[in-house]
């Protein structure tokens, strides 16, 4: 006995019938010869459906819990129906609309504003109040090429407008270009010999900014 595949819509309208068909399949499989080498193609197809019923079919729980009643349809669907046929809807991709994020000059201007208002290190507040689409860590990464330094720890508490941030960028760029391999993607990175840090320390006394707690 070979049962035709049913669509998901057919299963929704004939669930009781599918349950009955599933029980019939299980009963027939129980009567198959013990030696599977003697099985016909139809017998093998019945056995496959039986395995699906046992392993892939999930009955919707009977519950009075309101939260469970409101569970999404996808969450209670099974890979196959009660008769062992595959549920094609289970394998469909769920398409969700997401708003595309674009980092442009307007977003950069908001980041400059946030750095001036809240200071470096307060990226959570910048995110909450100005750039909610971006994570605090993403804003930290976006700040690095603006000020020209990978290690922002020494700038923690620095509040500066765009012009003041640009001054620091030029300072870091000058150091980075003076030390081979330490100016990468518009960012000053440290070297293994401490030359970069020494040059930062030497130029620190020339700076007029104040780090706020």
Secondary structure, 3 states (H helix, E strand, C coil): CCCCCCCHHHHHHCHHHHHHHHHHHHHHHHCCCCCHHHCCHHHHHHHHHHHHHHHHCCCCCCCCCHHHHCCCHHHHCCCECCCCCECHHHHCCCCCCCCCCCCCHHHHHHHHHHHHHCCCCCHHHHHHHCCCCCCHHHHHHHHHHHHCECCCHHHCCECCCHHHHHHHHHHHHHHHHHCCCCEECCEECCCCCCHHHHHHHHHHCCCCCCECC
